[in-house]
Amino acid sequence: MKKYMIIMRGNQDTFLNLSKSQQETVIKDYLDWVDILKNDNAFVAGSGLDHNSVKLVKDKDIIRYITNPYAHNEEQLSGYFIILADNMEKAIEIAKSCPSLKFGESVEVIALGH
């Protein structure tokens, strides 16, 4: 089995503008999906991202520039999952079931390692 990263991108304001009940439904959908991944021995790790804490640091020796690179971007990074799959096709199949797609986000699949 190979590791793959699923990266979710969307507009965080969409989630923040939902009612508390709607937000709880979204979170439950993710928790249910993670349970399915765990039952299939495909889950390694995952988390949503706090878009208010995103900082971009440029220049490996000197911090010259720190900002929130996604503050005004419709495609903010919203979360990630690390999964196990036999191949890219299976990883894509898993990604197609990601709850993010139901909420208008996009999902990328990236093979990890060399």
Biopython code that builds the backbone (N, CA, C, O; Angstrom):
import numpy as np
from Bio.PDB.StructureBuilder import StructureBuilder

atoms = [
    (1, "MET", "N", (0.848, -1.188, 0.000)),
    (1, "MET", "CA", (0.000, 0.000, 0.000)),
    (1, "MET", "C", (0.883, 1.237, 0.000)),
    (1, "MET", "O", (1.931, 1.265, 0.645)),
    (2, "LYS", "N", (0.465, 2.227, -0.704)),
    (2, "LYS", "CA", (1.203, 3.477, -0.827)),
    (2, "LYS", "C", (0.413, 4.585, -0.138)),
    (2, "LYS", "O", (-0.815, 4.533, -0.072)),
    (3, "LYS", "N", (1.125, 5.588, 0.373)),
    (3, "LYS", "CA", (0.463, 6.726, 1.017)),
    (3, "LYS", "C", (0.133, 7.798, -0.022)),
    (3, "LYS", "O", (0.903, 8.072, -0.943)),
    (4, "TYR", "N", (-1.038, 8.385, 0.168)),
    (4, "TYR", "CA", (-1.500, 9.484, -0.669)),
    (4, "TYR", "C", (-2.028, 10.586, 0.239)),
    (4, "TYR", "O", (-2.557, 10.324, 1.319)),
    (5, "MET", "N", (-1.876, 11.805, -0.216)),
    (5, "MET", "CA", (-2.445, 12.937, 0.511)),
    (5, "MET", "C", (-3.639, 13.456, -0.275)),
    (5, "MET", "O", (-3.565, 13.675, -1.484)),
    (6, "ILE", "N", (-4.723, 13.644, 0.432)),
    (6, "ILE", "CA", (-5.904, 14.295, -0.129)),
    (6, "ILE", "C", (-5.918, 15.699, 0.442)),
    (6, "ILE", "O", (-5.986, 15.886, 1.656)),
    (7, "ILE", "N", (-5.854, 16.683, -0.437)),
    (7, "ILE", "CA", (-5.870, 18.082, -0.009)),
    (7, "ILE", "C", (-7.207, 18.682, -0.431)),
    (7, "ILE", "O", (-7.615, 18.589, -1.589)),
    (8, "MET", "N", (-7.867, 19.292, 0.531)),
    (8, "MET", "CA", (-9.167, 19.907, 0.276)),
    (8, "MET", "C", (-8.990, 21.415, 0.183)),
    (8, "MET", "O", (-8.267, 22.022, 0.973)),
    (9, "ARG", "N", (-9.661, 22.005, -0.795)),
    (9, "ARG", "CA", (-9.595, 23.455, -0.992)),
    (9, "ARG", "C", (-11.011, 23.999, -1.140)),
    (9, "ARG", "O", (-11.856, 23.412, -1.817)),
    (10, "GLY", "N", (-11.245, 25.122, -0.496)),
    (10, "GLY", "CA", (-12.548, 25.764, -0.606)),
    (10, "GLY", "C", (-12.523, 27.114, 0.067)),
    (10, "GLY", "O", (-11.465, 27.598, 0.469)),
    (11, "ASN", "N", (-13.670, 27.714, 0.188)),
    (11, "ASN", "CA", (-13.786, 29.015, 0.834)),
    (11, "ASN", "C", (-14.263, 28.795, 2.267)),
    (11, "ASN", "O", (-15.391, 28.355, 2.490)),
    (12, "GLN", "N", (-13.408, 29.099, 3.228)),
    (12, "GLN", "CA", (-13.737, 28.863, 4.631)),
    (12, "GLN", "C", (-14.951, 29.675, 5.088)),
    (12, "GLN", "O", (-15.652, 29.263, 6.012)),
    (13, "ASP", "N", (-15.203, 30.802, 4.465)),
    (13, "ASP", "CA", (-16.367, 31.604, 4.845)),
    (13, "ASP", "C", (-17.660, 30.834, 4.612)),
    (13, "ASP", "O", (-18.641, 31.040, 5.327)),
    (14, "THR", "N", (-17.671, 29.946, 3.615)),
    (14, "THR", "CA", (-18.860, 29.142, 3.346)),
    (14, "THR", "C", (-19.231, 28.334, 4.587)),
    (14, "THR", "O", (-20.395, 28.306, 4.985)),
    (15, "PHE", "N", (-18.239, 27.674, 5.202)),
    (15, "PHE", "CA", (-18.492, 26.896, 6.419)),
    (15, "PHE", "C", (-18.877, 27.807, 7.575)),
    (15, "PHE", "O", (-19.822, 27.518, 8.309)),
    (16, "LEU", "N", (-18.149, 28.905, 7.737)),
    (16, "LEU", "CA", (-18.397, 29.807, 8.865)),
    (16, "LEU", "C", (-19.766, 30.458, 8.793)),
    (16, "LEU", "O", (-20.317, 30.849, 9.822)),
    (17, "ASN", "N", (-20.322, 30.582, 7.598)),
    (17, "ASN", "CA", (-21.633, 31.201, 7.429)),
    (17, "ASN", "C", (-22.794, 30.220, 7.610)),
    (17, "ASN", "O", (-23.958, 30.620, 7.567)),
    (18, "LEU", "N", (-22.478, 28.936, 7.813)),
    (18, "LEU", "CA", (-23.532, 27.958, 8.076)),
    (18, "LEU", "C", (-24.035, 28.121, 9.506)),
    (18, "LEU", "O", (-23.323, 28.629, 10.373)),
    (19, "SER", "N", (-25.262, 27.687, 9.740)),
    (19, "SER", "CA", (-25.783, 27.683, 11.111)),
    (19, "SER", "C", (-25.001, 26.655, 11.925)),
    (19, "SER", "O", (-24.332, 25.791, 11.358)),
    (20, "LYS", "N", (-25.083, 26.745, 13.230)),
    (20, "LYS", "CA", (-24.387, 25.796, 14.103)),
    (20, "LYS", "C", (-24.826, 24.372, 13.784)),
    (20, "LYS", "O", (-23.997, 23.464, 13.752)),
    (21, "SER", "N", (-26.105, 24.169, 13.549)),
    (21, "SER", "CA", (-26.632, 22.848, 13.225)),
    (21, "SER", "C", (-26.043, 22.337, 11.901)),
    (21, "SER", "O", (-25.673, 21.168, 11.792)),
    (22, "GLN", "N", (-25.963, 23.210, 10.913)),
    (22, "GLN", "CA", (-25.392, 22.823, 9.625)),
    (22, "GLN", "C", (-23.905, 22.494, 9.764)),
    (22, "GLN", "O", (-23.418, 21.541, 9.154)),
    (23, "GLN", "N", (-23.189, 23.278, 10.560)),
    (23, "GLN", "CA", (-21.768, 22.996, 10.794)),
    (23, "GLN", "C", (-21.590, 21.636, 11.458)),
    (23, "GLN", "O", (-20.679, 20.886, 11.110)),
    (24, "GLU", "N", (-22.454, 21.321, 12.410)),
    (24, "GLU", "CA", (-22.384, 20.024, 13.084)),
    (24, "GLU", "C", (-22.627, 18.886, 12.099)),
    (24, "GLU", "O", (-22.001, 17.831, 12.205)),
    (25, "THR", "N", (-23.533, 19.091, 11.139)),
    (25, "THR", "CA", (-23.800, 18.088, 10.111)),
    (25, "THR", "C", (-22.575, 17.870, 9.239)),
    (25, "THR", "O", (-22.233, 16.732, 8.919)),
    (26, "VAL", "N", (-21.913, 18.951, 8.855)),
    (26, "VAL", "CA", (-20.699, 18.850, 8.041)),
    (26, "VAL", "C", (-19.634, 18.064, 8.802)),
    (26, "VAL", "O", (-19.020, 17.154, 8.245)),
    (27, "ILE", "N", (-19.417, 18.405, 10.049)),
    (27, "ILE", "CA", (-18.409, 17.722, 10.861)),
    (27, "ILE", "C", (-18.757, 16.244, 11.020)),
    (27, "ILE", "O", (-17.877, 15.386, 10.951)),
    (28, "LYS", "N", (-20.036, 15.945, 11.232)),
    (28, "LYS", "CA", (-20.468, 14.545, 11.353)),
    (28, "LYS", "C", (-20.183, 13.786, 10.060)),
    (28, "LYS", "O", (-19.751, 12.635, 10.105)),
    (29, "ASP", "N", (-20.418, 14.415, 8.910)),
    (29, "ASP", "CA", (-20.123, 13.759, 7.631)),
    (29, "ASP", "C", (-18.650, 13.376, 7.542)),
    (29, "ASP", "O", (-18.316, 12.284, 7.081)),
    (30, "TYR", "N", (-17.765, 14.278, 7.985)),
    (30, "TYR", "CA", (-16.333, 13.972, 7.970)),
    (30, "TYR", "C", (-15.996, 12.841, 8.941)),
    (30, "TYR", "O", (-15.234, 11.937, 8.599)),
    (31, "LEU", "N", (-16.555, 12.888, 10.135)),
    (31, "LEU", "CA", (-16.279, 11.841, 11.120)),
    (31, "LEU", "C", (-16.764, 10.480, 10.629)),
    (31, "LEU", "O", (-16.091, 9.468, 10.825)),
    (32, "ASP", "N", (-17.930, 10.458, 9.993)),
    (32, "ASP", "CA", (-18.454, 9.210, 9.429)),
    (32, "ASP", "C", (-17.539, 8.706, 8.319)),
    (32, "ASP", "O", (-17.291, 7.504, 8.220)),
    (33, "TRP", "N", (-17.034, 9.617, 7.480)),
    (33, "TRP", "CA", (-16.135, 9.241, 6.387)),
    (33, "TRP", "C", (-14.840, 8.667, 6.942)),
    (33, "TRP", "O", (-14.332, 7.666, 6.437)),
    (34, "VAL", "N", (-14.308, 9.300, 7.977)),
    (34, "VAL", "CA", (-13.080, 8.797, 8.610)),
    (34, "VAL", "C", (-13.313, 7.392, 9.170)),
    (34, "VAL", "O", (-12.438, 6.532, 9.065)),
    (35, "ASP", "N", (-14.479, 7.154, 9.759)),
    (35, "ASP", "CA", (-14.794, 5.807, 10.263)),
    (35, "ASP", "C", (-14.770, 4.780, 9.127)),
    (35, "ASP", "O", (-14.272, 3.669, 9.305)),
    (36, "ILE", "N", (-15.302, 5.147, 7.970)),
    (36, "ILE", "CA", (-15.280, 4.247, 6.808)),
    (36, "ILE", "C", (-13.835, 3.973, 6.389)),
    (36, "ILE", "O", (-13.462, 2.830, 6.126)),
    (37, "LEU", "N", (-13.022, 5.043, 6.329)),
    (37, "LEU", "CA", (-11.612, 4.865, 5.963)),
    (37, "LEU", "C", (-10.895, 3.967, 6.960)),
    (37, "LEU", "O", (-10.105, 3.106, 6.569)),
    (38, "LYS", "N", (-11.167, 4.165, 8.248)),
    (38, "LYS", "CA", (-10.540, 3.326, 9.279)),
    (38, "LYS", "C", (-10.957, 1.872, 9.127)),
    (38, "LYS", "O", (-10.125, 0.971, 9.235)),
    (39, "ASN", "N", (-12.237, 1.636, 8.878)),
    (39, "ASN", "CA", (-12.727, 0.269, 8.706)),
    (39, "ASN", "C", (-12.089, -0.410, 7.501)),
    (39, "ASN", "O", (-11.931, -1.631, 7.485)),
    (40, "ASP", "N", (-11.719, 0.383, 6.483)),
    (40, "ASP", "CA", (-11.070, -0.142, 5.284)),
    (40, "ASP", "C", (-9.546, -0.143, 5.408)),
    (40, "ASP", "O", (-8.840, -0.421, 4.439)),
    (41, "ASN", "N", (-9.043, 0.168, 6.605)),
    (41, "ASN", "CA", (-7.591, 0.277, 6.835)),
    (41, "ASN", "C", (-6.921, 1.236, 5.865)),
    (41, "ASN", "O", (-5.797, 1.001, 5.422)),
    (42, "ALA", "N", (-7.619, 2.321, 5.537)),
    (42, "ALA", "CA", (-7.094, 3.301, 4.591)),
    (42, "ALA", "C", (-6.720, 4.623, 5.266)),
    (42, "ALA", "O", (-6.064, 5.461, 4.647)),
    (43, "PHE", "N", (-7.119, 4.819, 6.500)),
    (43, "PHE", "CA", (-6.874, 6.092, 7.193)),
    (43, "PHE", "C", (-5.510, 6.079, 7.869)),
    (43, "PHE", "O", (-5.166, 5.142, 8.589)),
    (44, "VAL", "N", (-4.728, 7.151, 7.622)),
    (44, "VAL", "CA", (-3.461, 7.344, 8.319)),
    (44, "VAL", "C", (-3.567, 8.557, 9.229)),
    (44, "VAL", "O", (-3.255, 8.475, 10.417)),
    (45, "ALA", "N", (-4.009, 9.683, 8.675)),
    (45, "ALA", "CA", (-4.123, 10.924, 9.453)),
    (45, "ALA", "C", (-5.000, 11.905, 8.684)),
    (45, "ALA", "O", (-5.300, 11.706, 7.507)),
    (46, "GLY", "N", (-5.398, 12.955, 9.367)),
    (46, "GLY", "CA", (-6.168, 13.995, 8.701)),
    (46, "GLY", "C", (-6.607, 15.057, 9.672)),
    (46, "GLY", "O", (-6.718, 14.821, 10.875)),
    (47, "SER", "N", (-6.854, 16.226, 9.134)),
    (47, "SER", "CA", (-7.300, 17.331, 9.972)),
    (47, "SER", "C", (-7.804, 18.464, 9.098)),
    (47, "SER", "O", (-7.362, 18.645, 7.963)),
    (48, "GLY", "N", (-8.727, 19.214, 9.646)),
    (48, "GLY", "CA", (-9.086, 20.485, 9.033)),
    (48, "GLY", "C", (-7.988, 21.484, 9.357)),
    (48, "GLY", "O", (-7.181, 21.258, 10.259)),
    (49, "LEU", "N", (-7.958, 22.584, 8.626)),
    (49, "LEU", "CA", (-6.951, 23.610, 8.852)),
    (49, "LEU", "C", (-7.610, 24.893, 9.334)),
    (49, "LEU", "O", (-8.690, 25.255, 8.868)),
    (50, "ASP", "N", (-6.971, 25.569, 10.250)),
    (50, "ASP", "CA", (-7.439, 26.862, 10.745)),
    (50, "ASP", "C", (-6.914, 27.937, 9.806)),
    (50, "ASP", "O", (-5.743, 28.313, 9.875)),
    (51, "HIS", "N", (-7.779, 28.431, 8.930)),
    (51, "HIS", "CA", (-7.319, 29.377, 7.904)),
    (51, "HIS", "C", (-6.816, 30.689, 8.498)),
    (51, "HIS", "O", (-6.130, 31.444, 7.810)),
    (52, "ASN", "N", (-7.136, 30.976, 9.744)),
    (52, "ASN", "CA", (-6.638, 32.201, 10.375)),
    (52, "ASN", "C", (-5.185, 32.089, 10.816)),
    (52, "ASN", "O", (-4.548, 33.092, 11.140)),
    (53, "SER", "N", (-4.659, 30.856, 10.827)),
    (53, "SER", "CA", (-3.295, 30.692, 11.307)),
    (53, "SER", "C", (-2.311, 30.349, 10.194)),
    (53, "SER", "O", (-1.165, 29.996, 10.476)),
    (54, "VAL", "N", (-2.735, 30.445, 8.940)),
    (54, "VAL", "CA", (-1.850, 30.136, 7.819)),
    (54, "VAL", "C", (-0.844, 31.267, 7.642)),
    (54, "VAL", "O", (-1.219, 32.433, 7.520)),
    (55, "LYS", "N", (0.416, 30.914, 7.631)),
    (55, "LYS", "CA", (1.489, 31.884, 7.426)),
    (55, "LYS", "C", (2.437, 31.346, 6.375)),
    (55, "LYS", "O", (2.765, 30.160, 6.380)),
    (56, "LEU", "N", (2.872, 32.196, 5.487)),
    (56, "LEU", "CA", (3.825, 31.838, 4.453)),
    (56, "LEU", "C", (5.161, 32.456, 4.809)),
    (56, "LEU", "O", (5.259, 33.672, 4.977)),
    (57, "VAL", "N", (6.184, 31.639, 4.924)),
    (57, "VAL", "CA", (7.520, 32.109, 5.261)),
    (57, "VAL", "C", (8.391, 31.908, 4.030)),
    (57, "VAL", "O", (8.507, 30.792, 3.525)),
    (58, "LYS", "N", (8.997, 32.978, 3.549)),
    (58, "LYS", "CA", (9.876, 32.890, 2.384)),
    (58, "LYS", "C", (11.315, 33.143, 2.800)),
    (58, "LYS", "O", (11.581, 33.870, 3.757)),
    (59, "ASP", "N", (12.212, 32.548, 2.087)),
    (59, "ASP", "CA", (13.660, 32.634, 2.297)),
    (59, "ASP", "C", (14.043, 31.716, 3.440)),
    (59, "ASP", "O", (13.721, 31.987, 4.597)),
    (60, "LYS", "N", (14.726, 30.639, 3.121)),
    (60, "LYS", "CA", (15.010, 29.601, 4.113)),
    (60, "LYS", "C", (15.936, 30.044, 5.231)),
    (60, "LYS", "O", (15.941, 29.416, 6.290)),
    (61, "ASP", "N", (16.723, 31.103, 5.043)),
    (61, "ASP", "CA", (17.650, 31.543, 6.079)),
    (61, "ASP", "C", (17.123, 32.730, 6.883)),
    (61, "ASP", "O", (17.413, 32.851, 8.073)),
    (62, "ILE", "N", (16.364, 33.589, 6.251)),
    (62, "ILE", "CA", (15.865, 34.795, 6.914)),
    (62, "ILE", "C", (14.368, 34.892, 6.668)),
    (62, "ILE", "O", (13.907, 34.763, 5.534)),
    (63, "ILE", "N", (13.617, 35.119, 7.727)),
    (63, "ILE", "CA", (12.183, 35.322, 7.554)),
    (63, "ILE", "C", (11.981, 36.748, 7.052)),
    (63, "ILE", "O", (12.142, 37.718, 7.794)),
    (64, "ARG", "N", (11.633, 36.846, 5.803)),
    (64, "ARG", "CA", (11.452, 38.169, 5.205)),
    (64, "ARG", "C", (9.987, 38.536, 5.026)),
    (64, "ARG", "O", (9.634, 39.713, 4.960)),
    (65, "TYR", "N", (9.159, 37.538, 4.950)),
    (65, "TYR", "CA", (7.791, 37.799, 4.536)),
    (65, "TYR", "C", (6.874, 36.814, 5.243)),
    (65, "TYR", "O", (6.959, 35.610, 5.005)),
    (66, "ILE", "N", (6.016, 37.302, 6.093)),
    (66, "ILE", "CA", (5.040, 36.443, 6.754)),
    (66, "ILE", "C", (3.662, 37.040, 6.501)),
    (66, "ILE", "O", (3.426, 38.216, 6.777)),
    (67, "THR", "N", (2.763, 36.230, 5.978)),
    (67, "THR", "CA", (1.428, 36.714, 5.664)),
    (67, "THR", "C", (0.464, 35.536, 5.636)),
    (67, "THR", "O", (0.884, 34.388, 5.780)),
    (68, "ASN", "N", (-0.782, 35.801, 5.456)),
    (68, "ASN", "CA", (-1.776, 34.765, 5.228)),
    (68, "ASN", "C", (-2.017, 34.718, 3.722)),
    (68, "ASN", "O", (-2.767, 35.544, 3.201)),
    (69, "PRO", "N", (-1.402, 33.773, 3.008)),
    (69, "PRO", "CA", (-1.485, 33.763, 1.555)),
    (69, "PRO", "C", (-2.861, 33.412, 1.004)),
    (69, "PRO", "O", (-3.107, 33.591, -0.188)),
    (70, "TYR", "N", (-3.760, 32.917, 1.843)),
    (70, "TYR", "CA", (-5.060, 32.493, 1.360)),
    (70, "TYR", "C", (-6.200, 33.390, 1.838)),
    (70, "TYR", "O", (-7.370, 33.068, 1.634)),
    (71, "ALA", "N", (-5.870, 34.494, 2.461)),
    (71, "ALA", "CA", (-6.899, 35.335, 3.092)),
    (71, "ALA", "C", (-7.978, 35.787, 2.121)),
    (71, "ALA", "O", (-9.150, 35.853, 2.492)),
    (72, "HIS", "N", (-7.608, 36.096, 0.895)),
    (72, "HIS", "CA", (-8.584, 36.621, -0.067)),
    (72, "HIS", "C", (-8.696, 35.702, -1.270)),
    (72, "HIS", "O", (-8.942, 36.157, -2.388)),
    (73, "ASN", "N", (-8.517, 34.424, -1.043)),
    (73, "ASN", "CA", (-8.497, 33.463, -2.128)),
    (73, "ASN", "C", (-9.693, 32.531, -1.978)),
    (73, "ASN", "O", (-9.960, 32.030, -0.886)),
    (74, "GLU", "N", (-10.402, 32.300, -3.058)),
    (74, "GLU", "CA", (-11.548, 31.387, -3.027)),
    (74, "GLU", "C", (-11.114, 29.943, -2.786)),
    (74, "GLU", "O", (-11.914, 29.134, -2.318)),
    (75, "GLU", "N", (-9.882, 29.611, -3.093)),
    (75, "GLU", "CA", (-9.380, 28.246, -2.969)),
    (75, "GLU", "C", (-8.419, 28.122, -1.789)),
    (75, "GLU", "O", (-7.252, 27.775, -1.970)),
    (76, "GLN", "N", (-8.899, 28.400, -0.605)),
    (76, "GLN", "CA", (-8.092, 28.259, 0.609)),
    (76, "GLN", "C", (-7.903, 26.781, 0.922)),
    (76, "GLN", "O", (-8.805, 25.970, 0.706)),
    (77, "LEU", "N", (-6.739, 26.441, 1.426)),
    (77, "LEU", "CA", (-6.557, 25.079, 1.929)),
    (77, "LEU", "C", (-7.470, 24.919, 3.139)),
    (77, "LEU", "O", (-7.441, 25.740, 4.056)),
    (78, "SER", "N", (-8.272, 23.872, 3.142)),
    (78, "SER", "CA", (-9.202, 23.707, 4.260)),
    (78, "SER", "C", (-8.914, 22.468, 5.098)),
    (78, "SER", "O", (-9.377, 22.366, 6.234)),
    (79, "GLY", "N", (-8.154, 21.527, 4.548)),
    (79, "GLY", "CA", (-7.847, 20.335, 5.315)),
    (79, "GLY", "C", (-7.095, 19.327, 4.482)),
    (79, "GLY", "O", (-6.862, 19.521, 3.289)),
    (80, "TYR", "N", (-6.720, 18.243, 5.141)),
    (80, "TYR", "CA", (-5.979, 17.196, 4.448)),
    (80, "TYR", "C", (-6.276, 15.850, 5.093)),
    (80, "TYR", "O", (-6.712, 15.769, 6.241)),
    (81, "PHE", "N", (-6.031, 14.819, 4.336)),
    (81, "PHE", "CA", (-6.049, 13.452, 4.836)),
    (81, "PHE", "C", (-4.863, 12.726, 4.229)),
    (81, "PHE", "O", (-4.507, 12.966, 3.075)),
    (82, "ILE", "N", (-4.259, 11.853, 4.986)),
    (82, "ILE", "CA", (-3.262, 10.928, 4.479)),
    (82, "ILE", "C", (-3.950, 9.568, 4.481)),
    (82, "ILE", "O", (-4.450, 9.111, 5.509)),
    (83, "ILE", "N", (-3.966, 8.931, 3.315)),
    (83, "ILE", "CA", (-4.646, 7.643, 3.188)),
    (83, "ILE", "C", (-3.681, 6.604, 2.624)),
    (83, "ILE", "O", (-2.612, 6.935, 2.110)),
    (84, "LEU", "N", (-4.080, 5.358, 2.733)),
    (84, "LEU", "CA", (-3.362, 4.253, 2.110)),
    (84, "LEU", "C", (-4.224, 3.693, 0.987)),
    (84, "LEU", "O", (-5.426, 3.486, 1.153)),
    (85, "ALA", "N", (-3.590, 3.450, -0.160)),
    (85, "ALA", "CA", (-4.299, 2.854, -1.291)),
    (85, "ALA", "C", (-3.301, 2.056, -2.123)),
    (85, "ALA", "O", (-2.099, 2.322, -2.104)),
    (86, "ASP", "N", (-3.817, 1.084, -2.845)),
    (86, "ASP", "CA", (-2.953, 0.242, -3.675)),
    (86, "ASP", "C", (-2.326, 1.012, -4.833)),
    (86, "ASP", "O", (-1.203, 0.720, -5.244)),
    (87, "ASN", "N", (-3.061, 2.002, -5.358)),
    (87, "ASN", "CA", (-2.570, 2.764, -6.506)),
    (87, "ASN", "C", (-3.337, 4.080, -6.604)),
    (87, "ASN", "O", (-4.277, 4.323, -5.847)),
    (88, "MET", "N", (-2.921, 4.918, -7.541)),
    (88, "MET", "CA", (-3.552, 6.242, -7.701)),
    (88, "MET", "C", (-5.036, 6.113, -8.035)),
    (88, "MET", "O", (-5.843, 6.911, -7.558)),
    (89, "GLU", "N", (-5.401, 5.143, -8.829)),
    (89, "GLU", "CA", (-6.813, 4.985, -9.198)),
    (89, "GLU", "C", (-7.674, 4.721, -7.959)),
    (89, "GLU", "O", (-8.764, 5.278, -7.822)),
    (90, "LYS", "N", (-7.178, 3.874, -7.065)),
    (90, "LYS", "CA", (-7.909, 3.590, -5.818)),
    (90, "LYS", "C", (-7.935, 4.830, -4.930)),
    (90, "LYS", "O", (-8.951, 5.108, -4.293)),
    (91, "ALA", "N", (-6.834, 5.580, -4.877)),
    (91, "ALA", "CA", (-6.792, 6.811, -4.083)),
    (91, "ALA", "C", (-7.808, 7.825, -4.617)),
    (91, "ALA", "O", (-8.469, 8.516, -3.843)),
    (92, "ILE", "N", (-7.924, 7.907, -5.929)),
    (92, "ILE", "CA", (-8.909, 8.821, -6.532)),
    (92, "ILE", "C", (-10.321, 8.363, -6.190)),
    (92, "ILE", "O", (-11.191, 9.183, -5.898)),
    (93, "GLU", "N", (-10.543, 7.071, -6.226)),
    (93, "GLU", "CA", (-11.856, 6.527, -5.856)),
    (93, "GLU", "C", (-12.210, 6.924, -4.421)),
    (93, "GLU", "O", (-13.339, 7.327, -4.144)),
    (94, "ILE", "N", (-11.249, 6.809, -3.523)),
    (94, "ILE", "CA", (-11.470, 7.207, -2.128)),
    (94, "ILE", "C", (-11.749, 8.710, -2.054)),
    (94, "ILE", "O", (-12.664, 9.141, -1.352)),
    (95, "ALA", "N", (-10.959, 9.502, -2.779)),
    (95, "ALA", "CA", (-11.123, 10.962, -2.761)),
    (95, "ALA", "C", (-12.493, 11.385, -3.269)),
    (95, "ALA", "O", (-13.045, 12.382, -2.804)),
    (96, "LYS", "N", (-13.040, 10.646, -4.209)),
    (96, "LYS", "CA", (-14.367, 10.979, -4.752)),
    (96, "LYS", "C", (-15.463, 10.856, -3.701)),
    (96, "LYS", "O", (-16.550, 11.409, -3.873)),
    (97, "SER", "N", (-15.190, 10.138, -2.615)),
    (97, "SER", "CA", (-16.183, 10.007, -1.548)),
    (97, "SER", "C", (-15.959, 11.014, -0.422)),
    (97, "SER", "O", (-16.678, 10.991, 0.577)),
    (98, "CYS", "N", (-14.979, 11.889, -0.569)),
    (98, "CYS", "CA", (-14.675, 12.893, 0.455)),
    (98, "CYS", "C", (-15.851, 13.868, 0.595)),
    (98, "CYS", "O", (-16.342, 14.394, -0.404)),
    (99, "PRO", "N", (-16.300, 14.106, 1.822)),
    (99, "PRO", "CA", (-17.419, 15.022, 2.047)),
    (99, "PRO", "C", (-17.186, 16.433, 1.497)),
    (99, "PRO", "O", (-18.152, 17.144, 1.222)),
    (100, "SER", "N", (-15.947, 16.848, 1.331)),
    (100, "SER", "CA", (-15.655, 18.185, 0.813)),
    (100, "SER", "C", (-16.361, 18.449, -0.512)),
    (100, "SER", "O", (-16.804, 19.566, -0.778)),
    (101, "LEU", "N", (-16.461, 17.419, -1.333)),
    (101, "LEU", "CA", (-17.078, 17.584, -2.641)),
    (101, "LEU", "C", (-18.557, 17.950, -2.532)),
    (101, "LEU", "O", (-19.094, 18.633, -3.403)),
    (102, "LYS", "N", (-19.217, 17.494, -1.459)),
    (102, "LYS", "CA", (-20.629, 17.832, -1.249)),
    (102, "LYS", "C", (-20.810, 19.301, -0.886)),
    (102, "LYS", "O", (-21.904, 19.849, -1.020)),
    (103, "PHE", "N", (-19.729, 19.940, -0.425)),
    (103, "PHE", "CA", (-19.820, 21.311, 0.056)),
    (103, "PHE", "C", (-19.129, 22.296, -0.873)),
    (103, "PHE", "O", (-18.787, 23.406, -0.467)),
    (104, "GLY", "N", (-18.924, 21.885, -2.128)),
    (104, "GLY", "CA", (-18.390, 22.790, -3.132)),
    (104, "GLY", "C", (-16.876, 22.966, -3.115)),
    (104, "GLY", "O", (-16.341, 23.835, -3.804)),
    (105, "GLU", "N", (-16.188, 22.144, -2.330)),
    (105, "GLU", "CA", (-14.730, 22.236, -2.310)),
    (105, "GLU", "C", (-14.139, 21.346, -3.395)),
    (105, "GLU", "O", (-14.800, 20.442, -3.905)),
    (106, "SER", "N", (-12.901, 21.615, -3.733)),
    (106, "SER", "CA", (-12.173, 20.735, -4.638)),
    (106, "SER", "C", (-11.261, 19.843, -3.813)),
    (106, "SER", "O", (-10.935, 20.158, -2.669)),
    (107, "VAL", "N", (-10.856, 18.733, -4.403)),
    (107, "VAL", "CA", (-10.020, 17.752, -3.719)),
    (107, "VAL", "C", (-8.879, 17.363, -4.652)),
    (107, "VAL", "O", (-9.105, 17.014, -5.811)),
    (108, "GLU", "N", (-7.660, 17.425, -4.140)),
    (108, "GLU", "CA", (-6.485, 16.986, -4.886)),
    (108, "GLU", "C", (-5.985, 15.694, -4.278)),
    (108, "GLU", "O", (-6.114, 15.475, -3.074)),
    (109, "VAL", "N", (-5.410, 14.830, -5.115)),
    (109, "VAL", "CA", (-4.793, 13.597, -4.639)),
    (109, "VAL", "C", (-3.331, 13.639, -5.059)),
    (109, "VAL", "O", (-3.021, 13.844, -6.232)),
    (110, "ILE", "N", (-2.438, 13.445, -4.100)),
    (110, "ILE", "CA", (-1.004, 13.503, -4.351)),
    (110, "ILE", "C", (-0.362, 12.257, -3.775)),
    (110, "ILE", "O", (-0.568, 11.935, -2.605)),
    (111, "ALA", "N", (0.419, 11.547, -4.591)),
    (111, "ALA", "CA", (1.178, 10.404, -4.093)),
    (111, "ALA", "C", (2.327, 10.935, -3.237)),
    (111, "ALA", "O", (2.981, 11.910, -3.608)),
    (112, "LEU", "N", (2.572, 10.295, -2.090)),
    (112, "LEU", "CA", (3.650, 10.701, -1.198)),
    (112, "LEU", "C", (4.863, 9.795, -1.384)),
    (112, "LEU", "O", (4.724, 8.611, -1.691)),
    (113, "GLY", "N", (6.019, 10.347, -1.201)),
    (113, "GLY", "CA", (7.237, 9.563, -1.329)),
    (113, "GLY", "C", (7.760, 9.558, -2.750)),
    (113, "GLY", "O", (7.218, 10.210, -3.642)),
    (114, "HIS", "N", (8.817, 8.813, -2.931)),
    (114, "HIS", "CA", (9.442, 8.736, -4.255)),
    (114, "HIS", "C", (9.364, 7.336, -4.790)),
    (114, "HIS", "O", (9.837, 7.070, -5.895)),
]
sb = StructureBuilder()
sb.init_structure("model")
sb.init_model(0)
sb.init_chain("A")
sb.init_seg("    ")
for serial, (resi, resn, name, xyz) in enumerate(atoms, 1):
    if name == "N":
        sb.init_residue(resn, " ", resi, " ")
    sb.init_atom(name, np.array(xyz, "f"), 0.0, 1.0, " ", f" {name:<3s}", serial, name[0])
structure = sb.get_structure()
